[in-house]
Amino acid sequence: MTQSIEKQAVARIYGHGRGWAFSQIDFRDLGRVNMALKRLTEAGTIRRVLRGIYDYPRYSELLGQQMGPDIHQVAQALARKFAWRIQPDGNAAMNLLGLSTQVPSQYVFQSDGPDRSYTADKTKIIFKNAALKEIGFKHDESGIIVHALKALGEEHIDEPVIAKIRDWLPDNKRSKVLKDTERVTAWIYAAIKRICREEDIG
């Protein structure tokens, strides 16, 4: 039975792909997975990022080593664990998209939960209780893009910015993000249409 749970957990982890962060809550339908996660950690299949949070490490072929955790994935895992709704603040959104040249020492997320802070691989993840605005997106990518564009400002949305976000956004998410953001501010939606190349397809 335990082996069966472990196999199911591994299949789920592999299905999400490298970089996915998770907690036991993401396997609640499988039953008790704590021993399975412990064995997978000891085997090096997964990594303990912080207390109660693990990830399936990304690997750099160039460097020949594991990469640090995906901070957005870690934040999302914490949000699922505690049943919070979260959204990145403008600076965090820009960092997640690679639009900021600074290497951040912290990422700030607005949350409908309590003020909390965590440290993952020397990077601080801060949750600040706030009245969340524009939280009704179905897809995480939508919120990140909208908040990054708002933080940049309309006058700074040039072709390099559009190209950077386009490279970040998976092809199979573009139509979903377009539909998801239909009601945002007009200039932000115009930028999202450019990102998704909506103007190329009429």
Secondary structure, 3 states (H helix, E strand, C coil): CHHHHHHHHHHHHHHHCCCCEECHHHHHHHCCCHHHHHHHHHCCCCEEEECCEEECCCEECCCCEECCCCHHHHHHHHHHHHCCCEEECHHHHHHHHCCCCCCCCEEEEEECCCCEEEEECCEEEEEEECCCCCCCCCCHHHHHHHHHHHHHCHHHCCHHHHHHHHHHCCHHHHHHHHHHCCCCCHHHHHHHHHHCCHHHCC
